[in-house]
Amino acid sequence: MRSKSFIDFTFRLLVGGLLLLSPVAGLNAALPLAITDVQRQGEAINLTWNSQTGKVYVVEYSTDLKNWGEFPTNVSAGAETSTSLNLGTTDPVVGNDFVLLQYQMGQLGPQVQDALKTAAGGALTPGSGLNYFTTDFGAYASSPALIANFVATNSDVATALTNDSVITFDLTVGTKVTDLDLSSLSFNAARGGSSTPRGYAVYVTTPSTTNQLVQAAVTVNTVRTNWSSQFVNLSGVSSLQNLSAGQVVRFILPIFSPSPGSSLELDDLTVRGAVSPRPLPAYVGAGQLYLRVRELPGALILVQAATIPNGTWNSYATRTLDQLPGFLSGAQDGATSIYGGLLSFHTNATGFFYPLKIKDRWWLIDPLGYRFLHQGVAVVSTINSTGAVAALTAKFTNSSNWAVATTALLRTNGFNGAGAWSDTTRLRAVPGPLVYTIIKNFLSTYSASNTNAGYPQVFDPTFAPFCQTYAQSFASTKTDPYLLGYFSDNELSFPSSMLVTWLGLTPGNSSYEEAWRWLRERYGPGATTGQVTTQDRYDFLGHVWGQYYKVVNQAIKLSDPNHLYLGSRLFSSDKDRPEIFRELGPYVDVISVNHYSQWTPDINRIRMWEQQSGRPVIITEFYVKGEDSGMPNNTGAGWVVHTQNDRGLFYQNFVLALLESKVCVGWHWFKYADNDPDSNPDPSNIDSNKGIVSNRYEPYNDLLENMWLINARVQKLAEWFDGTLTQ
């Protein structure tokens, strides 16, 4: 069953009556759902339970409290809901076309199978030509889904087969089956992006055939997050008919795409067929039967957004707190330390922040040893325009009062931190200050005065001494427990063409010498530029990034060994290059990424960052702009939405995906105040509604209310995503 919600009361059906058991403190149990009445008349049972209007429920059954099935009709609720169940010996299913296997994703094996009465399914298995193969992809309303990326270009089915770009799984006929006739294979499919053609074919290996084509190449036309239904008719394939107990059918799906970094995505892969003897539901004839009622998550809502104010408006599926089980709305994180760490969880305290992986989830640990996530806002600072200065004076009297009031505003709405470019001097002076960060410009400063043509000049013999001198100012903050750590630069751009460019520089140039050293190490003393491949360029890109992070990390830790090195706020296509993350892993404590262009973060991609680096992630910029602010919203990378409430819904959807990834230890909304055209802004911050307050310090309450709904319970939500939260 895909939707994990909660169990409330379980009943056991015995011969002669019903026995009421205690409420189950199982996965995500909740008191608001309660069965209020049970009536049995002959073979019929009528259940009544308290419910929330608009929620949807399902009744499930089990004979052993381990394996659960569900009755076929979901129940839409009023204030109190009832349903009637027929538990008689008459088979309620019309026809003989059964779901034999169904892969709902979230795991490699099928959620629906019966090794005795119908069929058992093997694990979904990637061929060697597929990369980043996972069934936990979170970008769809129906997630989890399967995503497969390609090692090499596969322009058609033949190439996919040659490159072993295939997905396989086995169907084994049930041990009590005398005859099985397969009728269909169906699934949802989508492309991860615009490049085409992408698609699939289907082959089978059966007891009588090998690699038999049953579906020629099909092109997938829909793009994430819209599925297209795929159907393969198997009823006319003679080798898939009259199968008997224990026989195995292997399904082989070669998938193709024009570029290695692209993906094909699947969900709800289902095999159907006719079975003899015809299986009856488990409850028919059972000596005892357990029943339970579960609330299903609500349907995702749609929010309209555009990439530019006059652009095309599209509707985006958006997950909010309202779409999660109802009990989470009443669950808030408990008492916290002075830094914001959760007092109910304690581990080793070092006096400073550090990352810690507990089971399969990353956390930060605060200086007192409590579990912490950095929930921040960037650029928490005053505005220097004439109008903004007048507004600050009228509202706060002075900047010291502004710092106190702003800290209170952030804390009231569930934030505990200040991101880059914040007024750390004034904010740090507030009693009970926010946990803050510092941003510097190591490479940007060095390159501004460097005449070496080989940007980035990280192999210059003078770069490391420069960084050590530059970092000496960190000694003044090295004992501050409220400091989370340092960003070394912002959005550096290292072109993937560096290897070829550097090979063409003048001999004696440090970048030239390193490029040739690297190439000869890979191809030998006689290496030539003609041997450079696309993968070489990406590997060298990672090598250069690794040198940057190594040198900067050594400089930072020399002056301040106590605080975290938070990286350089990666952006753009760098986010898709595993070669970069592999190289930076040894040198950063937490990976920082500025995240734009996706309405819902790609959980699979975020997990790739951690898998390649071994480090957790902090998202250091994201936002959307509201039309109702009255601002033009022409500048900046964020989406445009209609209202402040829509901005808040975007925040909820975005942060829920970060929490679901299990590798994100913080996020910083960009930014505190709206752009002010009169404040000499940079070109990307001229006229847009990015703030949680206006450029005259008026809070956007609809936005902040939606932010608080998530911020107040982020640790509870993390536990719920982990499956560990119980009532």
C-alpha positions, 0 to 999 in steps of 0.5 A: 500500500503506497500511502502510509498513514495511521492505524487506530483501532484494530478488531479481531473477528472470531467465530461467534462475534467480535472482540475489541482490542486496544488501540494500536500504538503503531505507525503514526497512530492518532487519537482523533480517529476512533471506531465508535460502533461495530455491528455484525449481521450474519456475514456482514459487518458495519463499521462506524468511526469518527473522521475529519470531513474531507479526509479519505479512509480505507478499511484493511484486513489481515489474518495474522497482523503481518500481511494486510489487504484492503477492501476495494472502495475508499471512503470519503468522510463526513463528520462521522463515517460508516461503511458496510463490509461483506465478509461472506464466502462468495467471491466479490470479484467479477471476472478473472483478471487479477493483479499478480504483481504491482511495484508501487515503488519505495522498495525494489520488490513488489508491494502486491504479490502472492507466492502461493495463489498467484505469483511472486515478483523479484526485485527491480534490477538495473543493468550496468548501463543505468546510473542513479537507479532508485525507487524513492524518487519524490517529485510526483504526487504519487511518489515514491517513483522509480528514476533511472539515469543513463551511463551513456547515450542510448539513442534507440532500443538496440543501443540500450540493449548493447549498453545494458541500459535495461530494467529487469524483474522476474515473475514466478508462478505461485506454488498452488497455481495450475494455470496462469495466463498473463494478460497485460503489463502496465505502468506510468512513465515520464521523462525527466526533461525535454530532450527526446526521444526517450522511451522503452521496449519490452522483452520476455524470457519464458520457459519456451523463449529467450529475449522475445520482443512483446512490445516494440519501441514506445516514445514517452511524451510526457515530462515530469511531473505528468505521467502518461499511462503505458499498456502492453497487451500480453494476452496474444503472446503464446509463451505467456499463456498456460504457465504452471507452478514454479515457472519463471518469466523474466521481463526485460525493459530496455530504456533509451535517451539521447543524453547520459545525464537524462532520466526516464521515470516509472511508477505503479508497474503492474502485471495482470493475468487469469489464474486457476484455481481462482484465488479468493480474498484472504478473509473468505473462510478465515477463522479469525480476521483483523480489521483496521481503518486508516486515513489516507493523505489528502490530494496534492493541491495545485498552485499557479506559478510562472517563471517571469511575470508575463510568462506562461502560468502553469499549475504545480502539484504542491504538498502542504501540511494539510495533505499529511495525516491529520494528527501532524497538525497537532504535533509540535516540536518540544522545548529547545535549548538556547540554540534551538536544539530539541531537548528530548534528544541529547548526545555528545556536546562539543561546545560548537555545532557539528553534523551527525548521521543517526541511522539514515538521517543527518542532523546538526548537533548544537553546542549543548548536544541537542538535535538541531536543524538550521531554519534560517533567513538570508540577508537579515539586515537593514536597508540603506535607502532614504525611505527605508531608513525613515521607516526603520526610525518610525517603526523601531527608533534605531537599528538596535531595536530593529535587531531585537524586534527582528529576532523576535519576529523570526523566532515567533515564526519558527526560525532559529538562524540567520543566513548569509549577508546578515547584520551579524554584529547587531543580531549577535548583540541581541540577548538569546541571538539567532544562530548565524553564518558568515560569508566571505569571498576567498577566490573572488577576492584572489582572482580580482587582483590576479593576472593568471589567465587560467581562472580559477587560479587554485593551483597558483603557488600564491593561492594557499598563502593568500587564503591563510592570510585572508582567513586570519580574521576568523580567529575573532569568532572562533570561540563563539558558540552561536556561529554555525560556520563559514561560506567561502564564496557564493555561486562560483562558476567553473566552466566544464571546458576548463581542461581544454582551455587550460591545455591551450594556455602558455607553458609556465602558467600554473593552470596549464602545468596542472592540466598537462600533469593531470592528462599525462597521469591519465593517458601516459607521457604521450597524452594529446589533447585529441584524447580528451573525452566528455568524461575527462572534462567532467572529471577534471572539473571535479579535480579543480573544485577539489583543489579549491575546497582543499586549500580553503578548508586548510586555511579556515581550520588553521584560524578556526578549528571549531566551526563548520566549513559550509562550502561555497553555495553551489548553483546551476549545472554544478548541482548535477555533476557527481564528479564535483561532489565526490571531490569536495566530500573530504574538505567540507563539513556541510554542502551548501547549495542555492536551489532554483528552477524546481518547484519541488526539490528533486529528492533523488538529486539531493540524495546523490549529493550526499551519496557522492560526498558523504556529507549532509546538505544545507539549502542556502537560497530559495524563494518565490515572489508574489504578485499581490505585493505590487512589485514588478518582480522582474529580477531574480531567479525565483518563481512568480505566484499570485499571493502571499499565501501561495508563497507560503504553500511553496515554502511548505512543499519545498521544505517537506521535500528537504525533510523527506530527503533525510540529508538536509540539515537546514535551509535559508529563505532568500531573503529577509526584506523585499528589494528596494530599487533606491538602495543601490542594489545588485542587478538580481535584486532590484524590484522583487518581492523576495522578503518575509517583510516589505522594504518598509519592514511590514511583515507578510503575515500570510506567508509567515503563518504558512512558514510557521506551520512547518517550522514549528514541527520540523523534527516531528515531520522528520520523524514521521518521514522516518516512520518512527513517530508514534502517538 
